[in-house]
Amino acid sequence: MSDHIDDKELEELNEIYRRKMEAQKSHESKKAKHEKSDKIVKNENTHSEKGLNEKKAEISAKSEKPAKTEKQIKVKPEKQDKEEKAQQESKPLTDDERKKKLALRINIGVCTVFFAVVAVGLLVLPRPTISESEKRNLATFPEFTWDAYWSGKYTEDISYFFNDTVPFRDTFKSIGAGFRSLFGFTVDGAEIKGTVSQVNSGASQTEVTTASTKPIVIVTPAPSDTSSNAPESKDETSSKDNSNDSKADTSKAETSSKPDESSNSSKPENVYKAPSDPDAQVLYEEGSQLVYQSGDTIYGAQLYNGNRDNAEDYANTLNTLKKLLPDTNVYSMLALTQNTFITPAELEKTKYTELSDSEYISNMLSKDIKVIDTMKALLPHQKENLFFLRDCHWQQLGAYYAAQSFAKSAGVNFAKLSDYDKYEEDCLGSVYAATQYEGLMYEGETFTYYVPKNEYTTEYYNEDYEFQFEYPLMPRSDYNTTAFYSLFMVADSYIKHITTDVKNDRVLVVLKDDYPSAMIPCLTSSFSEIYVIDVRYCNFNVADFCVEKGATDVLVGMTTENALGEIGDTLSYLLNI
């Protein structure tokens, strides 16, 4: 065999070597790739193992904490109820269920709107200051003092103010009284429904039977006959007049008079004695409104609440009025109420009485002002039917005697009671209208009034003295048993102009509260013209008004309490407009 390698064999060997080297390189490359891949997987496994170990450590740490109590892991019943409720609500509703749900939502919405409107109305609507049905001033917002605050009186007075001055107060009270009358009430076990007639008798008591098994005793004193038997004073007073064709210029003003012949008063008693009853029993009390029983009779009263600190201010107001009207006769009349003649002194709460305060004011008036002494006018007739038993006003008979005293002072004619048409009506007093006390619901009494027979017309004006309408002075067709005092000139809020058939050229302007209203019809036979102004409803200077209308006489008349209160302040304001 030869050792020599030719070229062909050499090429074959080189080719084999080259392939071998390529194969080796390829193997090394694959090995390197595998190593890299293994490194990545190893790193990932390392990280995974580390995270797993940390998680195990965390779980282990948590496992070392105390286990939750049974209360903590227990499902709450409320949650279960909510879940059950949610499941029930998710169920489709029937038509009836949907209607009921809709009706409920509507009712809730309507009620919410209603109460919201009422609440806003009570806050926004103007609060009344005067009650027409009760004929009184309503409560005023109290003045703050530390003594009143610490004693609790301040907050009590605030509560009373909001209660007493509810918007549409009179309307709501009237509606409430109507509903209560439908259901009746019980007295001493006896159930009273419907209408109970008031019996006026001289007997001490009268039995009134109802549908109940027990009789009810209603006691009312018999009214005296004032049309024919009432005493009348006969005084002759010369009167001056500016009219040449008037008989009053040369004649004397006559007021007839004869002794009282009624069974209840044999002789006039001219000595005043304050009423007293230590055994009087208070049945109801709200503010100044009082219901009490004296003997067998139930009374309603409005207690006196005058503030003497204002006496000087009121006196200065009248003195100023006289200075502004130097050529005009100015009169002051402080009307006395049932507090002076009927209400037991033991029930009064003020330091001073209306009688003592009226005298105190009168003593501070200018000597140029003529004082009408209502005590002197009423005292001889104190046993007659001068006042209501359950109303703060006087009967027209009491007003008649006061008007008689004024006419005498003014030197004008004055008609006898026989010159009037007399009427009687049933009525409920202002105390019932104010309190709605059930015990007064059927304690009615007789309202006696007198309509003048002479000729006159009455025009009604608003607060700015703008003409409104012509209407009767005493519209009997409008009579209301609970607001009966409005029989006199319809309502206090109107300014009245009365033109009479009297030819004496005397022009009277009356500046008043509600009390003298019953006097006005008694003066239609005394003056040619009468202007009536309730100072609570007036928007102009009253002194200028008197000058403009040619007033020969100005009568300032009101209760003593009102003179010492807001009405007196209002009069002062009207002189400075």
C-alpha positions as CSV (number, residue, x, y, z in Angstrom):
1,M,0.0,0.0,0.0
2,S,1.4,3.3,-0.9
3,D,1.9,6.2,1.7
4,H,1.5,8.9,-0.9
5,I,-1.8,11.0,-0.7
6,D,-2.8,12.6,-3.9
7,D,-4.7,15.8,-4.3
8,K,-8.1,14.3,-4.6
9,E,-7.7,12.4,-1.3
10,L,-6.5,15.5,0.3
11,E,-9.6,17.5,-0.7
12,E,-11.8,14.8,0.6
13,L,-10.0,14.8,4.0
14,N,-10.3,18.6,4.2
15,E,-14.0,18.4,3.4
16,I,-14.5,15.9,6.2
17,Y,-12.6,18.1,8.6
18,R,-14.6,21.2,7.7
19,R,-17.9,19.4,8.3
20,K,-16.6,18.1,11.5
21,M,-15.7,21.6,12.7
22,E,-19.0,23.0,11.6
23,A,-20.8,20.3,13.5
24,Q,-18.7,21.0,16.6
25,K,-19.5,24.8,16.4
26,S,-23.2,24.1,16.0
27,H,-23.1,21.8,19.0
28,E,-21.3,24.5,21.1
29,S,-23.8,27.1,20.0
30,K,-26.8,24.9,21.1
31,K,-25.1,24.1,24.4
32,A,-24.6,27.8,25.1
33,K,-28.2,28.6,24.4
34,H,-29.3,25.7,26.7
35,E,-27.1,27.1,29.4
36,K,-28.5,30.6,29.1
37,S,-32.1,29.2,29.2
38,D,-31.3,27.1,32.3
39,K,-29.9,30.2,34.0
40,I,-33.0,32.2,33.4
41,V,-35.3,29.4,34.6
42,K,-33.0,29.0,37.6
43,N,-33.3,32.8,38.4
44,E,-37.1,32.7,38.1
45,N,-37.3,29.7,40.3
46,T,-35.1,31.4,42.8
47,H,-37.4,34.5,42.9
48,S,-40.5,32.3,43.0
49,E,-39.1,30.4,45.9
50,K,-38.2,33.6,47.7
51,G,-41.8,35.0,47.2
52,L,-43.2,31.8,48.3
53,N,-41.1,31.8,51.4
54,E,-42.2,35.4,52.2
55,K,-45.8,34.5,51.8
56,K,-45.4,31.5,54.0
57,A,-43.8,33.8,56.7
58,E,-46.7,36.2,56.4
59,I,-49.3,33.5,56.8
60,S,-47.4,32.1,59.7
61,A,-47.3,35.5,61.4
62,K,-51.0,35.9,60.9
63,S,-51.7,32.5,62.3
64,E,-50.0,33.6,65.5
65,K,-52.8,36.3,66.1
66,P,-55.7,35.3,68.3
67,A,-58.6,33.8,66.5
68,K,-61.8,35.8,66.0
69,T,-64.6,35.4,68.5
70,E,-67.9,33.8,67.7
71,K,-69.5,37.3,67.9
72,Q,-67.0,38.7,65.3
73,I,-67.5,36.0,62.7
74,K,-71.2,35.6,63.2
75,V,-73.4,37.2,60.5
76,K,-75.6,40.0,62.0
77,P,-79.4,39.5,61.9
78,E,-79.8,43.1,60.6
79,K,-77.8,42.2,57.6
80,Q,-79.8,39.1,57.0
81,D,-83.0,41.1,57.2
82,K,-81.6,43.6,54.7
83,E,-80.7,40.9,52.3
84,E,-84.1,39.2,52.7
85,K,-85.7,42.6,52.2
86,A,-83.6,43.3,49.1
87,Q,-84.6,39.9,47.7
88,Q,-88.3,40.6,48.3
89,E,-88.0,44.1,46.7
90,S,-86.3,42.6,43.7
91,K,-89.4,40.5,43.1
92,P,-91.8,42.0,40.6
93,L,-94.8,43.9,42.2
94,T,-98.4,43.1,41.5
95,D,-100.7,45.8,40.2
96,D,-102.4,46.2,43.6
97,E,-99.0,46.5,45.3
98,R,-97.9,49.2,42.8
99,K,-101.1,51.2,43.3
100,K,-100.8,51.0,47.1
101,K,-97.1,52.1,46.9
102,L,-98.0,55.0,44.6
103,A,-100.9,56.1,46.9
104,L,-98.6,56.0,49.9
105,R,-96.0,58.2,48.2
106,I,-98.7,60.7,47.1
107,N,-100.1,60.9,50.6
108,I,-96.7,61.4,52.1
109,G,-95.9,64.1,49.5
110,V,-99.2,65.9,50.1
111,C,-98.9,65.9,53.9
112,T,-95.3,67.1,53.7
113,V,-96.3,70.0,51.4
114,F,-99.2,70.9,53.6
115,F,-97.3,71.0,56.8
116,A,-94.4,72.9,55.1
117,V,-96.9,75.5,53.8
118,V,-98.5,75.8,57.3
119,A,-95.1,76.1,59.0
120,V,-93.9,78.8,56.5
121,G,-97.2,80.6,56.8
122,L,-96.9,80.8,60.6
123,L,-93.5,82.3,60.3
124,V,-94.0,84.6,57.3
125,L,-97.7,85.8,57.5
126,P,-98.3,88.9,59.6
127,R,-99.5,88.1,63.1
128,P,-102.7,89.8,64.2
129,T,-102.6,92.5,67.0
130,I,-106.3,92.7,67.6
131,S,-109.1,90.1,67.8
132,E,-112.3,91.3,66.3
133,S,-114.3,88.5,67.8
134,E,-112.9,89.0,71.3
135,K,-112.7,92.8,71.0
136,R,-109.3,92.9,72.7
137,N,-105.6,93.6,72.0
138,L,-103.6,90.4,71.5
139,A,-100.3,89.7,73.3
140,T,-97.2,91.6,72.3
141,F,-93.7,90.3,72.1
142,P,-92.2,90.6,75.6
143,E,-89.4,92.9,76.4
144,F,-86.2,91.2,77.6
145,T,-85.0,91.7,81.2
146,W,-82.7,89.5,83.1
147,D,-85.1,89.2,86.0
148,A,-87.9,87.9,83.7
149,Y,-85.4,85.6,82.0
150,W,-84.1,83.9,85.2
151,S,-87.6,83.6,86.6
152,G,-88.9,81.9,83.5
153,K,-91.5,84.6,82.8
154,Y,-89.7,85.8,79.7
155,T,-89.9,82.4,77.9
156,E,-93.4,81.9,79.2
157,D,-94.5,85.3,77.7
158,I,-92.9,84.4,74.4
159,S,-94.8,81.2,74.2
160,Y,-98.0,83.0,75.1
161,F,-97.3,85.6,72.4
162,F,-97.0,83.0,69.6
163,N,-100.0,81.1,70.8
164,D,-102.1,84.3,71.1
165,T,-101.2,85.8,67.7
166,V,-101.6,82.8,65.4
167,P,-102.5,84.1,61.8
168,F,-106.3,83.7,61.1
169,R,-106.7,83.1,64.9
170,D,-110.4,84.1,65.0
171,T,-111.2,81.9,62.0
172,F,-109.6,78.8,63.5
173,K,-111.2,79.3,66.9
174,S,-114.6,79.6,65.2
175,I,-114.1,76.4,63.3
176,G,-112.9,74.6,66.4
177,A,-115.9,75.8,68.4
178,G,-118.2,74.5,65.7
179,F,-116.6,71.0,65.8
180,R,-116.7,70.9,69.6
181,S,-120.4,71.8,69.6
182,L,-121.2,68.8,67.4
183,F,-119.7,66.4,70.0
184,G,-120.9,68.3,73.1
185,F,-119.3,68.1,76.5
186,T,-119.9,66.6,80.0
187,V,-120.7,68.4,83.2
188,D,-121.1,66.4,86.4
189,G,-121.7,63.3,84.5
190,A,-124.4,64.8,82.2
191,E,-123.7,64.8,78.5
192,I,-124.8,68.0,76.7
193,K,-125.3,68.1,73.0
194,G,-127.1,70.5,70.6
195,T,-128.6,73.8,71.8
196,V,-129.5,74.6,75.4
197,S,-131.8,77.5,75.8
198,Q,-130.7,80.1,78.3
199,V,-133.4,80.7,80.9
200,N,-133.6,84.1,82.5
201,S,-135.4,84.0,85.8
202,G,-135.5,85.7,89.2
203,A,-135.2,82.3,90.8
204,S,-131.9,81.2,92.3
205,Q,-131.6,78.3,89.9
206,T,-133.4,76.7,87.0
207,E,-133.2,73.0,86.0
208,V,-132.7,72.4,82.3
209,T,-133.1,68.7,81.3
210,T,-131.3,67.2,78.4
211,A,-131.1,63.8,76.9
212,S,-128.9,62.7,79.8
213,T,-130.2,61.2,83.0
214,K,-129.0,64.0,85.2
215,P,-130.3,67.6,85.1
216,I,-128.0,70.5,84.5
217,V,-128.4,73.7,86.6
218,I,-127.8,76.9,84.7
219,V,-127.9,80.1,86.8
220,T,-128.3,83.5,85.4
221,P,-129.5,86.7,87.0
222,A,-132.7,88.2,85.6
223,P,-132.1,91.3,83.5
224,S,-133.8,94.4,84.8
225,D,-136.3,96.2,82.6
226,T,-134.2,99.2,81.5
227,S,-136.5,100.6,78.8
228,S,-139.2,102.0,81.0
229,N,-137.9,101.6,84.6
230,A,-134.3,102.7,84.2
231,P,-133.5,105.9,86.1
232,E,-133.0,108.9,84.0
233,S,-131.5,112.2,85.2
234,K,-133.2,115.5,84.6
235,D,-130.7,118.3,84.4
236,E,-131.0,121.6,82.7
237,T,-127.9,122.9,81.1
238,S,-127.6,125.9,78.8
239,S,-126.0,125.2,75.5
240,K,-124.2,127.5,73.1
241,D,-124.5,127.0,69.4
242,N,-123.2,128.7,66.3
243,S,-126.4,128.2,64.3
244,N,-128.9,131.0,64.4
245,D,-131.8,128.9,63.2
246,S,-131.3,126.2,65.8
247,K,-133.6,125.9,68.7
248,A,-130.7,124.5,70.7
249,D,-129.2,128.0,70.9
250,T,-131.9,129.4,73.1
251,S,-133.3,126.2,74.7
252,K,-131.9,124.2,77.5
253,A,-130.6,120.6,77.0
254,E,-133.0,118.4,78.8
255,T,-132.5,114.9,80.1
256,S,-135.5,113.4,81.8
257,S,-135.2,111.5,85.0
258,K,-137.2,109.4,87.4
259,P,-136.3,107.0,90.2
260,D,-135.4,103.4,89.4
261,E,-138.5,101.3,90.0
262,S,-137.1,97.9,89.0
263,S,-137.4,95.1,91.5
264,N,-133.7,94.7,91.7
265,S,-132.8,98.2,92.9
266,S,-135.2,100.2,95.1
267,K,-132.8,103.1,95.7
268,P,-129.7,104.3,93.9
269,E,-126.5,103.5,95.7
270,N,-123.9,106.3,95.4
271,V,-121.3,104.7,97.5
272,Y,-118.7,102.5,95.7
273,K,-117.6,99.2,97.3
274,A,-115.2,97.0,95.5
275,P,-116.7,93.6,94.7
276,S,-115.5,90.8,96.9
277,D,-115.8,87.0,97.1
278,P,-113.0,85.2,99.0
279,D,-114.6,81.8,98.0
280,A,-114.6,82.5,94.2
281,Q,-113.2,79.5,92.4
282,V,-111.0,79.8,89.4
283,L,-112.0,77.3,86.7
284,Y,-109.8,78.4,83.8
285,E,-107.0,81.0,83.3
286,E,-105.0,81.9,80.2
287,G,-103.1,85.2,80.1
288,S,-105.6,87.8,81.2
289,Q,-108.6,85.7,80.3
290,L,-110.3,84.2,83.4
291,V,-113.3,81.9,84.0
292,Y,-114.4,81.6,87.6
293,Q,-117.4,80.6,89.7
294,S,-119.0,82.8,92.3
295,G,-121.9,81.3,94.1
296,D,-124.0,79.4,91.5
297,T,-122.9,81.6,88.6
298,I,-120.0,81.0,86.2
299,Y,-118.4,84.3,85.0
300,G,-115.9,85.2,82.3
301,A,-113.6,88.2,82.8
302,Q,-110.5,89.8,81.3
303,L,-108.4,90.9,84.2
304,Y,-107.0,94.4,84.4
305,N,-103.3,94.6,83.4
306,G,-102.6,98.4,83.2
307,N,-99.1,99.8,83.4
308,R,-99.1,103.0,85.5
309,D,-95.5,103.8,84.3
310,N,-97.1,105.0,81.1
311,A,-99.7,107.3,82.8
312,E,-97.7,110.5,82.3
313,D,-97.1,109.7,78.6
314,Y,-100.9,109.3,78.0
315,A,-101.7,112.5,79.9
316,N,-99.1,114.4,77.9
317,T,-100.7,113.1,74.7
318,L,-104.1,114.5,75.6
319,N,-102.5,117.8,76.7
320,T,-100.7,118.0,73.4
321,L,-104.0,117.4,71.5
322,K,-105.6,120.2,73.4
323,K,-102.7,122.6,72.5
324,L,-103.1,121.6,68.8
325,L,-106.9,122.3,69.0
326,P,-107.2,125.4,71.2
327,D,-110.6,126.4,69.9
328,T,-112.1,122.8,70.2
329,N,-113.7,121.2,73.2
330,V,-111.6,118.2,74.2
331,Y,-112.9,115.5,76.5
332,S,-111.3,112.6,78.2
333,M,-113.3,109.5,79.1
334,L,-111.6,106.5,80.7
335,A,-114.2,103.7,80.6
336,L,-114.5,101.4,83.6
337,T,-115.2,97.8,83.0
338,Q,-116.6,94.8,84.8
339,N,-113.3,94.6,86.7
340,T,-114.5,97.5,88.8
341,F,-118.1,96.4,89.3
342,I,-118.3,92.6,89.1
343,T,-114.9,90.8,89.3
344,P,-113.9,90.0,92.9
345,A,-111.0,92.0,94.1
346,E,-109.4,88.8,95.4
347,L,-108.8,87.6,91.8
348,E,-107.0,90.8,90.7
349,K,-103.2,90.5,90.4
350,T,-102.0,94.1,89.8
351,K,-100.8,96.6,92.3
352,Y,-103.2,99.2,91.1
353,T,-106.8,99.0,89.9
354,E,-108.3,100.5,86.8
355,L,-110.2,102.9,89.0
356,S,-107.1,104.1,90.9
357,D,-105.2,104.4,87.6
358,S,-108.0,106.3,85.9
359,E,-108.0,108.9,88.7
360,Y,-104.2,109.1,88.6
361,I,-104.3,109.9,84.9
362,S,-107.1,112.4,85.2
363,N,-105.3,114.4,87.9
364,M,-102.4,115.0,85.4
365,L,-104.6,116.4,82.6
366,S,-104.7,120.0,81.7
367,K,-107.6,122.0,83.3
368,D,-108.7,122.8,79.8
369,I,-109.6,119.2,79.2
370,K,-113.1,118.1,80.4
371,V,-113.0,114.8,82.2
372,I,-116.0,112.5,81.9
373,D,-116.2,110.6,85.2
374,T,-117.6,107.2,84.3
375,M,-117.7,106.1,88.0
376,K,-120.0,109.0,88.8
377,A,-122.1,108.2,85.7
378,L,-122.5,104.4,86.5
379,L,-122.5,104.3,90.3
380,P,-126.2,105.3,90.8
381,H,-127.2,102.4,88.4
382,Q,-124.7,99.8,89.6
383,K,-127.5,97.3,90.4
384,E,-128.8,97.5,86.8
385,N,-127.7,95.3,83.9
386,L,-124.7,97.5,83.0
387,F,-122.1,94.8,82.1
388,F,-122.1,91.3,80.7
389,L,-121.2,88.4,82.9
390,R,-119.0,86.7,80.5
391,D,-117.7,89.5,78.2
392,C,-115.2,92.3,78.8
393,H,-117.6,95.0,77.4
394,W,-120.4,96.8,79.0
395,Q,-124.0,96.4,78.0
396,Q,-125.4,99.2,75.9
397,L,-127.3,100.4,79.0
398,G,-123.9,101.1,80.7
399,A,-122.7,102.9,77.6
400,Y,-126.0,104.9,77.6
401,Y,-125.4,106.3,81.0
402,A,-121.8,107.2,80.1
403,A,-123.0,108.9,76.9
404,Q,-125.6,110.8,79.0
405,S,-122.8,112.2,81.2
406,F,-120.8,113.2,78.2
407,A,-123.8,115.0,76.6
408,K,-124.4,116.9,79.8
409,S,-120.8,118.0,79.9
410,A,-121.0,119.0,76.2
411,G,-124.3,120.9,76.7
412,V,-126.3,119.1,74.0
413,N,-129.6,117.4,73.9
414,F,-129.8,113.7,74.8
415,A,-132.6,111.3,74.0
416,K,-134.5,109.2,76.6
417,L,-134.5,105.4,76.4
418,S,-138.1,105.6,75.3
419,D,-136.9,107.3,72.1
420,Y,-135.1,104.0,71.1
421,D,-136.3,100.7,69.8
422,K,-135.3,98.0,72.2
423,Y,-134.1,94.5,71.1
424,E,-132.8,91.4,72.9
425,E,-130.6,88.7,71.5
426,D,-128.8,85.6,72.8
427,C,-125.1,85.8,72.8
428,L,-121.8,84.2,74.0
429,G,-119.3,86.4,75.6
430,S,-115.8,87.4,74.4
431,V,-114.2,85.3,77.1
432,Y,-115.6,82.1,75.4
433,A,-114.5,83.4,72.0
434,A,-111.0,83.9,73.5
435,T,-110.6,80.7,75.5
436,Q,-113.0,78.2,73.9
437,Y,-113.6,77.0,77.4
438,E,-116.2,74.3,77.2
439,G,-117.9,75.3,80.5
440,L,-118.9,78.6,78.8
441,M,-120.2,77.0,75.6
442,Y,-123.8,77.0,76.8
443,E,-123.5,79.8,79.4
444,G,-125.2,82.3,77.1
445,E,-126.8,85.5,78.2
446,T,-129.1,88.3,76.9
447,F,-127.7,91.1,74.8
448,T,-129.9,94.1,75.1
449,Y,-129.4,97.0,72.7
450,Y,-131.2,100.2,71.6
451,V,-131.6,101.5,68.1
452,P,-132.2,105.2,67.8
453,K,-135.4,106.3,66.0
454,N,-134.2,109.6,64.6
455,E,-133.0,110.0,61.0
456,Y,-129.3,109.6,60.1
457,T,-127.0,108.1,57.5
458,T,-123.6,106.3,58.0
459,E,-120.7,106.3,55.5
460,Y,-117.8,103.9,55.9
461,Y,-114.2,104.7,55.0
462,N,-110.9,102.8,55.1
463,E,-107.8,103.6,57.2
464,D,-106.7,106.3,54.7
465,Y,-110.2,107.9,54.8
466,E,-111.2,106.7,51.3
467,F,-114.9,106.1,50.9
468,Q,-116.0,102.4,50.9
469,F,-119.8,102.2,51.2
470,E,-122.9,103.4,52.9
471,Y,-124.5,101.0,55.4
472,P,-126.7,101.0,58.5
473,L,-125.2,102.2,61.8
474,M,-126.5,99.1,63.6
475,P,-127.0,96.3,61.0
476,R,-129.2,93.9,62.9
477,S,-129.3,91.5,59.9
478,D,-125.5,90.8,60.4
479,Y,-125.9,89.8,64.1
480,N,-123.5,87.1,65.3
481,T,-123.8,85.4,68.7
482,T,-120.1,85.1,69.2
483,A,-119.0,88.5,67.7
484,F,-122.1,90.4,68.7
485,Y,-120.3,93.6,69.6
486,S,-119.8,94.2,65.8
487,L,-123.5,95.1,65.8
488,F,-122.2,98.6,66.6
489,M,-121.0,100.1,63.3
490,V,-120.0,96.7,61.7
491,A,-116.3,96.6,62.6
492,D,-113.7,98.8,64.3
493,S,-111.4,98.9,61.3
494,Y,-113.7,101.3,59.4
495,I,-113.8,105.1,59.9
496,K,-117.4,106.2,60.2
497,H,-119.1,109.5,59.2
498,I,-122.6,109.9,60.6
499,T,-124.9,112.7,59.4
500,T,-127.9,113.2,61.6
501,D,-131.1,115.2,61.5
502,V,-129.9,117.4,64.4
503,K,-129.5,121.0,63.4
504,N,-127.0,122.4,65.9
505,D,-123.8,122.5,63.8
506,R,-122.0,120.6,66.4
507,V,-119.4,118.3,64.9
508,L,-118.0,115.5,67.1
509,V,-114.9,113.5,66.5
510,V,-114.5,110.4,68.6
511,L,-110.9,108.9,69.0
512,K,-111.3,105.6,70.7
513,D,-110.6,101.9,71.1
514,D,-113.5,99.4,70.8
515,Y,-115.2,100.1,74.2
516,P,-117.0,103.4,73.3
517,S,-118.6,101.8,70.2
518,A,-121.8,101.1,72.1
519,M,-122.0,104.9,73.0
520,I,-122.1,106.2,69.4
521,P,-125.8,105.3,68.6
522,C,-126.8,107.2,71.8
523,L,-125.3,110.4,70.4
524,T,-127.1,110.6,67.1
525,S,-129.7,112.9,68.7
526,S,-127.0,115.2,70.1
527,F,-124.7,116.2,67.2
528,S,-125.1,117.2,63.6
529,E,-122.2,115.1,62.5
530,I,-120.1,112.4,64.1
531,Y,-116.8,111.1,63.0
532,V,-115.7,107.8,64.6
533,I,-112.0,106.8,64.5
534,D,-110.5,103.7,66.1
535,V,-106.9,104.9,66.6
536,R,-105.7,101.4,65.9
537,Y,-106.9,101.7,62.3
538,C,-105.8,105.1,61.1
539,N,-103.0,106.3,58.8
540,F,-103.2,110.1,59.2
541,N,-102.7,112.9,61.6
542,V,-105.9,113.1,63.7
543,A,-105.4,116.6,64.9
544,D,-105.2,117.9,61.3
545,F,-108.3,115.8,60.5
546,C,-110.2,117.5,63.3
547,V,-109.3,120.9,61.9
548,E,-110.2,119.9,58.4
549,K,-113.6,118.6,59.4
550,G,-114.4,121.6,61.6
551,A,-114.7,119.6,64.8
552,T,-116.3,121.5,67.6
553,D,-115.9,118.6,70.1
554,V,-113.3,115.8,70.3
555,L,-113.9,112.9,72.7
556,V,-111.0,110.7,73.5
557,G,-112.5,107.5,75.0
558,M,-110.9,104.1,75.8
559,T,-110.4,101.8,78.8
560,T,-107.8,102.6,81.3
561,E,-105.7,99.6,80.4
562,N,-105.6,100.5,76.7
563,A,-104.7,104.1,77.6
564,L,-101.7,102.8,79.5
565,G,-100.8,100.4,76.7
566,E,-100.2,100.3,72.9
567,I,-103.4,102.2,72.0
568,G,-102.3,105.2,74.1
569,D,-98.9,105.0,72.3
570,T,-100.7,104.8,68.9
571,L,-102.7,108.0,69.7
572,S,-99.5,109.8,70.5
573,Y,-98.0,108.6,67.1
574,L,-101.1,109.8,65.2
575,L,-100.5,113.4,66.5
576,N,-97.0,113.4,65.0
577,I,-97.6,111.9,61.6
